[in-house]
C-alpha cells in the first residue's frame, strides 16, 4: 500500500532575492501538493518564477535568495528547519533535479563514469566496483547504447541527447522519491525530445517517482503530467487536473497562453494566433490587485485593480483559479485577430539545383603522412534541389546536423558550394563569397538570426544600428531621409519611435527580435532567411513575431526561407516544406502535402514527435532509435535506413532510393512501394483532420 503522506507540500511559499536595490519578491503565496507517483507540470512565461520554485524546493537559492514565508515539507518533514547536513542527505538522494542545459550541467574535465560514480561512492559508501556496476545498470535503464563506451567518454564526446540521458541517469542513480525537471528537452531536437519524454514517463512509472515538470511547452505537459499549475508573475493563477485546465481553462492568462501557440486547428488566414499584449511586470513593480490586469482584455477597473486576488475553487477536483471574474467571462466571444490575407506567389526568386557542400578533413598526423590515403569529406549538403517564389514561405526542417544551416551559409555567401548552383533572380551565387558581392546583392538577401540577444551591438542605440544598414545597403546618404526610414521600419515592426534611442539592454527579447527583423528589411530584400527566429522566445512573444513576419512578408511580397525544428510553427506559417536528413532533401511539397499521408518515414517520425497541446487530437507514437549518423561516414543506401522503422532489408541498406514524384510537386526520396505509401495512416487524428 502506498504512503498517503504527500511527497511534497508547499503552503504559502514566498521567495525573495536581496540585492543592492532592495528585496525582489520572486515568488508569492505558492501552494502545491505532490503525491507519490504523481506528475505535476508548472508552466508560464520566462520570469514568472518557475525555476525559482524548483531551486526553493531543493533549498538551493544561492547567497542572496531566501524563503521569506510559508511552509515546505518533504514527506511530512519541515525542510525549512533542516540543518545543512539534513539537506545534504536529501538532495540528490531523495530529491533530484535534471537541468535545462546538459552541456553546462556536466563537468567537462571528468569522464562520465567518474561523474556517475560519485553519488554511490561518497553518499552510500559503495566500492568503486559496486559504483561502476550501478552506473552501467542505470545507463542501460536510460537506453544508452554501448554503456561501456559512454562511461569512458568525456561530455563533449557524446551528443546532446546522450548528455541529457546521462543527466537523467545521474538523477536516478539514488532512486529519488521526487524528480524535478527544469526544461529538460528545450535544447534537443524533437525526435530526441520525444524519446526523452517517453523514457521519463517509463522510468517514473517503474520507480514510482513523483515529478515536477517545468516547461513552457504545453504539449509536453499534456503528454507527461497528471496536474498542471499555471504561473504568472510569481503566483499560481490556475491549477488543476490537466484535463480540466486544458479543456475548461478559466483564467485569462491561461487562455492567452493557449491562443499564442500554433495548434493543428490554427490557421494564419482564418484562425490566427493571438499574442498576449504587454509584458510581464517586474517583480518589485507588480500592479495593485491582479498582477495580470494591465494585460487582460477582461479586466474591470474598480474590481481587478483593488485587493490581492485569492485562489477560488471551481470544482471539487482541485481546479482553482486566481481571478475575480472567472465565472463571468465569455471567452468564446473574445475578438480574434484578423487573419493574414492570402497572397498569390509570384515568379521564382530562388532556384537551388543539385547543390552540394563538402568539407575536406585533413589528417596531419605523422602516421597519416607516411601511409598517405584518400582525403575524407564531411558531406554536409548532398544534392539539394528546390525553388522558392516571390511572396512564398518555404520552410526547411530537420534535426540538428541535417545541413539546414550549412545551406543557409552557402546562400548568404559565408561558404561556397562544392557543386551545383544556387540562383537568385537567375544569377548563380553558389560560389560568390559575401566579400565579392555588391551592396545591392547583399541587400536583397538578408537574415534574421536565432538568438536576438547576441545579434545586436550592445554599445549602439538600436536606431543607429538600423540606420547603418539603410546607409550601407540602401545607398541613402541624406540624414533626414535615413531618420525617416528608421522610423518607418520601427513602425513596420510595431515599435514606438522612442525605441530608436534605446540600447539593446533596455529591450525585452521580443523587442530585440523585432529590431532584428527591422534591420533585415532595411535594405528592401527580395529574400529573407529566418534561422530559428522564434525558438528563443516565450510563446506569447513568439506568436507576435510570427504574426509580424507574416504581415510584413505579405505586404512587401518578400520570399521567406524559414529554418526551424518546430513543426507546429512550420505548419502555421509556411506555404511549402523541405524536409532534410543527413544533407539530403528526403521530402518536399506544399504544407498540406507534407503534413498528410503519404509521408517519407522520416517526416512521419518528425510529425509524431511534435507535442500537441490539444486533448481532442490523438497522435500515433513513433519514437526513433539511435542518433543521427555522422556526415563524415554516412550509411550505405538510404541515408535514413539505420533509423527507419519501415526499412526494407537488402534494398534500403544497399541502394540510394530514387527521387519520386507523388504529384503536384510532392516529392520523396524513398524505396517504399506505392501500395505502402497509399496505406499510411495519418499521424494526427481528431481536430487536425
N, C-alpha and C positions, 0 to 999 in steps of 0.2 A: 504493500500500500504506500502511495507517495506521501511525502511530508506535506501537511496542509499549511505549514508556515511559509509565507511568501519568501522567495529568494531575495527580493529587494523591495524596500519600501522607502519612497521619498515623500515627505509630507511638508508642504510649505517651504521647500528648499529655496534659499536665496543665496546667490553667489555674487561677490563683488571683486573688482580689481582695484588696487590702490596705487595711484600714480601721482606725479607731482602736481597734476591738475585737480587732484582730489579723488573721491570714491566714484568708480564707474560701476553701476549696478548692471551686471551682465544677465543674470537670471533672477526672476522674481516668482515666489509662491509656486514652485514647481511640485506637482503631485504626480506620482507614478507608482504603481504596484505591479511587480512582475512575479508570476507564479512559476513553479518548476515546469520545465519543458515548454514554456510559452515564448513566443517571439513577438516582440513589440517594436514597431518602427517609429522613428522620430524624423519628421520632415519639416522643411521650411527653407527660406532663403538664407544665403550666406550672411552671417552676423546675427542670426536670430537666437543663438545660444545653444545649438545642438551639441557641438563638440565640448563646450564648457560643461554641460551636464555630464558628458562621459568622463571628463577629467575630474569632475567633482565626485562622481561615484568611485573612481579609483583613488580619491584623495590625493590627487597629483596636480595641484593648481599652480605650482611654482611659488616663488618667494612673495610675489605681490598679489596673489589670489587667495581668497578665503571664503568659506561658507559662513555667512553672517547671520543666518536664521534658518529655522526648520529642523527637521529630523531626517536622518539617513540610517537605515537599518539593513544589515545583511544577515539573512536567516535569523532575524529577531535580535541580533546583537547591534548595539549602538556603535556605529562607526565613528561618530564624532568624538567619542570618549576613548577611542582606542589609542594605544601607545604606538610609537614608530615601529617597535618590534611586532606588535599585533598586526599592523598594516602590512609589514613586510611578509608576514606569513600568509596573508590573504592574497595580496597582489601576485598575479602570475599563477598561483596555485588554485585559488578558489574563484577569483575574478580575473579574466584575461582579456586582452584587447588586441584587435587587429587594426592596424593604422592604414591611412589612406594611400600613402606613397611607399611601396615596398622597398624601393631602392634606397630611400633615406632611413628606413627603419632597420635595415641590416647593416652590420659593421663591415665595411669594405675590406678591412685588413685581416679578417678572420674567415677561415673556411666554414662552410655551412655546418659541418659536423661539430665543430667547437661551439658554435652558437646554439645548436640544438641540445648539446650535452650539458651545457652549463646548468640548466634548471635541475635535472635529476642528480647531478653531482653535488652542487652546492646547496640545494634545498632539501633533497631527500637522502643524501649521503650514499648514493649509488656509486659503485666502482665504474671505471672508465669502460670496461667491457659491458657491464649492465646498461650503462647510459647509451653506448653506441647501439646496442641491440634494440633498446627502446626507441631511439631516434630513427633507426631503419624501419621499425614497425609503423611509426607514426607517419613517415614519408610514404610508406605503402598505403596507409589509410587515406592520405590525400591524393592518391592516384598519380604519384610522380613516377615516370618511367626511369628505370636504372637508378635506384636509390643510392647504390654504392658510388656511382659517378657524381651524383648530386652532392653527397656528403663530402667528397674531396674537392669540390669546386668552391671558388670564391663567388660572391654575389654577382659580380659583373660578367661571370662566365655562363650565367643562365638567363633565360628570358624573363620578361616582366611577369607573365603568367606563372612561371615556375617560382619566381621570387615570392609572389603572393601566396602560393601554396605552401612555401616554406614558412612564411609568417603564420599561416593557419596551423601548420604542424607545430610550430613553436608555442602557439597559444593552447593547443590541445594536449601537449605532452604531459601536462599535470592533471588532465581530465577535470577542467574547471566546472563549477556549478553555473556560472554566468559568463557569457561571452559578449563583449562589446565590439561592434564592428562599425568603424568610422569611415564611411565612404570607401569600402574595401575594393571596389571594382572600377572606380572613376577613371583610373589611368589605363585600363585594359580594353582591348578590342572586344566587340560584342560577342564573338564566338567564345573567347576565353572567359568573358564575364558570365556567359550562360553556364559554362562548365563549373566555374567557381560557385555560382549561386546554387546549382544543383548539388554540388559537393557539400556546401554548408548545411543545406536542408537535410541531406542524408546523415551527416555526422551529428547534427543536433538531435535528430530522431533516434539515432543509435545510442548516444550517450545520455539522452535526457537532459541536455543543457537548456537553460533559459538564454535568450538572446535579446539584445537591444541593437537594432539595426538602424544606424544613422545614414540617411541618404536624401538627396534632392530628387531622386528618380522614383516617381510614384509607381511606375510599372514594376520595379524591383520590390517595393514594399508590398504590392499586391501579390507577387509570386512567393514571398518569403515569410510574411508576418500574419499573426492572428489579430492583433490590435495595432492601432496607429494613433500617435499623438502629433498634432499639427502645432508647430511653434511659430510665434511671431513676436519679434522684439522682446525676447526674454521670457515670454509667457506661453503656456499651452492655451491655445484658443479653441481647440476642438480635440476630443479624444473619444475613442470607441472601437468597436469591432471593425475590421477592415470593410466588411460588407455594408455596415451601417454608414460609415464615413464616406465610402466611395459612391454609394447609391443614394444616400439621403443626407448629404452634407448640409450643414445649417449655418456655418459661419461664412460671411462674405469673402474672407481671405482664402478659405479652403476652396470656395467656388472660383476665386481668382486664379489659384494655382492650376486647377483643372482646365480652366479656359485658356491658359497660357501654353499648354502642351499639345503637340500635334497627335491626336488620336486617329485611328483609321477612318473615323467618320468626318474628320476635319477636311475642309475644302477651302483653299485660299480664295476661290471665286464666289462660293456660296456661303460657307461657314468658316470665316477666317478666325485666326487666333485673336484673343482679346487680352493684351498685356495689362497688368495692374498699373494704374497711374502712380506717379510719385516715387519716393524712395523710402527705404526703411529708416526710421528716426534713429539718431544717435542715442546710445543707452542713457546718457546723462541729460538728454533733451527730449524725453518722451512727453507726449501731449497729456493734458489732463483728461481723465476719463478713459475711453477706449483707445489703446495705442494705434489701432488701425483706422480710426475715424477720419484722419486727414486724407486717406487714400480711398475711402469707402464711398461708393456712389449711393449707398443706402443710409448713410449717417444722417441723423436728425439733430440739429442744434438744440441745446437745452436738455437732451436726453443722453446722447452718446458722448458728450464732452464735459460731463459733470463729475460724478464719483467714479472710483475704481469699479470695474465690472467683475463680479464674481462668476464662477462657473455655474451653469444652470443645467439641471437634469432634463434630458429629452425623453429617454425611455428607461426601463428597468434593467437594461443590459449594459449599463455603464457608458452610454453615449451622452456626452456632456459638451456644452458649448459656452464660450465666454462672449455673449452678445445679448444686448437688451432687447433686440428686435428679431431674434431668431425665428419666432413663430408668426411674424407679420410679413416678412419679405416674400415676394413672389419672384423667385429667381428666373422663372420662365419668361416673365415679361420684361426682363432686362434687355436694353437695346444692344444689339450686336454691332460690331464694326461693319462698315460697308466692305464688301469683298473687292478684291483686285480684279479689274476688268480683264476679260480675255483679250490677249494680244496675238495677232497672227504673226508667225515668224516670217522673216524676210529672206533675202538671199544668203547663201553660205558665206560665213565670215572666216571660219577656221576649218581647214582640212588637214587631218593627220593621216598620212599614208605610209603604212608599214614601218613606222618609226621604231628604231632600236637604240638603246643606250647601254653600252657595256663599259665596265671599269676594269682595267687591267690590274692584276695583283702580281707584284714582283716580289720574289723571294731572293733577298740579297745575302742569305746565309752562305757560309763557306762551302757547306755540303752541296747546296743548290748550284753554286757557281761551278763546282767541279763536275757534277753529273749533268749539268745543262737541263734540257727538257723544255717542253712547250709552255708558253705563257698560259696563265689561268685568268678567267674573267668572271666578274660578277655581272650576271645578266639581269640588270635592274629593270629594263623595259625590253619586251620581246614582241615585235610585230604589232605595234599599236596602230589601229586604224579606226577613225570615226570622224564625223563632221559636227559643226555647231553653226546654227543660223542666227541671223540678226534677231534680237529680242527673245531669244530662246535661252532657257536654263538647262544646262546639261550637267548632271551630277556624276562625279567619279567616286565610286565607293569600293571598299575593300579593307582588309586588315592592314595593320602596320607592317611595312616591309613588302607590300604588294607592288610598289612602284608609282603610287599616285604623286608623291612629292617630287620624285625624280623627273617625271614627265613635266610637272609644273616648272622645275628649274630649267629644263630644256626650252620650254615655251618662253620663259622670261629672259633667256639668254645667259643664265648663270652657269649652264652646262651646254655642251654641244652634242648633238645626236651622233651616234656611230653609223647609222644607216637610215634610209628612208627620208621622208620630207614632212615638214610642218609648215603649211602655207597659211599665212594671214593675209586676207584680201588678195589671194593669188600669188603672193611673194613668199618664197621659201626662206624661213628664218631659222631652220633647224641647226645650222652651223654658224650663225651670226651672233657672236658674243655681244652682250649688252653694251660694252665699251665701244663697239663699232656701229651701234645703232644711232640714228639721228634722234634729236629730241622729239620730233613728231612721231617716230616709230616707237619710242619709249612711251610717249604719252597715250597712244591709242591702246596700249596693253598694260594694264595696271593690276595691282594685287591688294587684297585685304587679308591680313595675316591672322593667325590663330589667337595669339595672346596680345590683347590690347595694352597690357601693362608694360611690355618690352619693346613696343614699336614706335613710341613717341620719345622725342628728346626731352629729358626731364628739366633741362635748363632753359628751354624756349617756351614762350607763350604759344598756345595752340594756333592762334591766328597767324603768327609768324611762320609756323610750320606749313600751314596750308598756303600762305602767300608765296612761300618759296617754290612750291610746286607750280603755282599759277605762273610765276615768272619763268621757271626753268622749262616747263613742258607746254605752257600755253603761249609763251612768247610775249607776254604782256609786260610793258615797261612803265606805263603810267601809274603812279601811286594811287590816284583816285579810283581808277578802274580796277586795280588789284584789290583795294579795300572793298569795293562794291562786290567783286566776285567772291571774296572770302565770306562776306555777309550773306550772299546768295547761297553759297554752299552750306553754311551753317543752318540757314532756313530750310534747305533741302533735306538735311538730316534731323530737322525739328529740334534745333538747339537755339537758345536765345543769343542775341548778338554779343552780350557781355562775356560770353564764354571765350571769345577771341582773346581776351586779356588774361585768362587764367592759364596756369601751368598744369601739366598732366596730374600732379599730385593732388590738385584741388578738384579732380573729377572722379566720378564713380567709374566702375569697369564698363558699364553700358555706355556712358558718355564718351569714354576713351575710344570704344569701338566705333561709335558714331563719327568721331573725328577721323578715325582710320578710313571709314567709308567716304567721308567728305574729301579727304586727301586723295583717295583713289580716283574719285570722279572729277578732280580739279582739272585734269588735262583732257576732259571730254573723251574718255576712252571708248573704243569700239568693243573691247573685250576686257572683262574683269575676272580675275581668278580669285575666288574666295576660298582660302585654305583653312578649313575648320573654323569659320569665323564666329561661331556661337558656342563652341564646346566649353569655353572657359567662363560662360556667363550663367547667371541664375535663370530659371525657367521663364520668369516674367520679363526680364531684360532680353532674354533670347527671343521671346515672342515679338517684342518691339523691334528688334534688329532684323528678324526675318521679314516682318511686315514692311519695314523700311526698305530693305533690299528689293523686295518685290515691287513696291511702288516706284522706286527710282528707276529700276530696270524697265518697267512698263512705260514710264514717262519719257525716258531717254532712248528706249529701244536698244539698250546695251545687251550684248551677249554675256551670259554669266556662266562660268565654269565653277561649279560648287563641289569642292572636295570635302568629303565627310565620311565618318563611320556611322553616323546616326541616321538609320534608315527611316525613322519616323519623320525627321525633318526633311530628308530627301523626298519622301513620298509627298509631303505637303508642298514643297517649293519647286520641284523640278518638272520639266516637260519630258526630258529623256534621261536615261540612266545608262552609264557604262560601268560594268562590274569587272574589277581587276583581281587577279590572283597570281602571285609569283611572277609579276611582269607581263602577264598575258591578259588580254581582254577576253573573258570567258562568256560574257553575255552583254548584249546591248539592245536597246529598244525604247519605245515610249514607256513612261512611268506605269501606265495601266498594263502594258505587256509584261514588264519585268516583275510587277507585283502580283500577277495572277499566273496560274499554271498554263502551259508547261514552263518549268524553270530549269536552268542549269542546276545540278545538285549543290553547287557552292552557293548560288543565290538562294536556294531553298533553305540551306542551313543558316545563312545570314538572316533571312526573314524570321526563322524560328527563334533566333537568339534575341530578337528585339523585345524588350519588356513593354507590355501594353497595359496602360492604367485604365482598363475598361473591363468590368466584370461581365459585360454582355458579349465579349469576344472570346472565343476559345481558340487555342493555338496548338498545332502539332509540335511535339517536343523532338528536336533533332540536336543532339549535343555532339559536336565534332571531337574526335580523339586526336591526340598528337599535337605537334606545333607546326607552324608554317615552315616548310623546308628552306634551306639556305639557297639563295640565288647564285652562290658560288658553286654549288653542287646540286642542281635541280634533279628531281627524279626522272627516270626514263618514262616515255609515253606521255600521258596526260599530266599536266602539272599538278592537278588536284587528286590524282589517283591514290596517293598514300593516305589520304584522309577521307576519301569518298565512300559514303555508305552504300552507294549504288555501283561500285566498281565491278567491271567485267574482267575477271582474271584471264590473263593470256592475251588480252586486247588493250585494255586501258593502261596496263603497266608495260606495254611494249611499243605501241604506236601513238604518235601525236594525233589527236582527234581532228576531224575536218571541221571547218567553219561552215555552219549550216544556216540557211535562211529559212525561218519559220513563217515568214510572211510579213509584209508591210514594214520592212526594216528591222524586224525582230531576229537577231542572230545569236547563236550559241556555239561554243566550242566543246563538242561532246560526242561520244560514241553511242549513246543510248538510242535505241530504235524509236521510230515514230509511235509504235504501239505503247511503249513505256512512257514516253513523254505525254501522250494524249490522255493517259490514265492517271496522271499525277493529281493528287488531291490538293486543294488549297491549304496553305499553311494556316491562314486565318479563316475562322467561320463565325458567323453572327453579324454584328454591326459592320464588320469590314467587308461583307459581301457586296 
